[in-house]
């Protein structure tokens, strides 16, 4: 199956921001492939073709990109959206928890980028839109590993953008504030209850409330993603 429309690949399109972005990109005229670890073969919903993907697996990433290229011949836009949160006091979280978080939020995004970039370079065009967070540039007590993962996404994206512009490819950032999704419910809880966790959480919530606008709708973030995908003169960052 080929398409005359530009092809957008959105990771983590089963829920929240990714789901809203996949629908908005389809409405904006893109052929959209969304991913979910829960997708079955040839799963098509609301104008979006769903394929399975675990960004933490090298073989899953390679197989997904092969399937998209086989089916549509190109990838014009990659939205690296799949991600998890995970809170807890820095010294009480296990290193394994922090490593798992990085394996999805940072190395998942890097795995996808490495797999898609050669196709975009061969095309001489493409946009990689990385979903960071306001926590990519402000601190977040009791979410240090998560904030570190998003700071890493910022540094990786901006550096790579300078590297690949010469090949017609751009790497752009979308930095959502707190957005109403199932993010917290979908995020792993501390393996053992943290002694002062509720108290820590209250402090954290006060800091966060002061640091950012609360309650953005996923559709608002999706608009920024469509703008990044379609902007004739792309900026590095979209709010
Ligand atoms: P949701 O929990 O609603 O959605 C997360 C998505 O990521 C799901 O579709 C899930 O798909 C997918 N996902 C999780 N783990 C993996 C994995 N290992 N491999 C592939 N896909 C995976 O969260 P949001 O929509 O809120 O979050 C999306 C992005 O936005 C994240 O990167 C998050 O850090 C960022 N963000 C969120 C904010 C918020 O307040 N909600 C604020 C700022 C940034 P499935 O389970 O089907 O595989």
Boltz pocket constraint, residues with backbone or C-beta under 6 A from the ligand:
constraints:
  - pocket:
      binder: B
      contacts: [[A, 11], [A, 12], [A, 13], [A, 14], [A, 15], [A, 16], [A, 17], [A, 18], [A, 35], [A, 36], [A, 37], [A, 38], [A, 53], [A, 54], [A, 55], [A, 56], [A, 80], [A, 81], [A, 82], [A, 83], [A, 84], [A, 85], [A, 104], [A, 131], [A, 132], [A, 133], [A, 134], [A, 175], [A, 176], [A, 177], [A, 178], [A, 179], [A, 180], [A, 181], [A, 182], [A, 183], [A, 184], [A, 186], [A, 187]]
      max_distance: 6.0
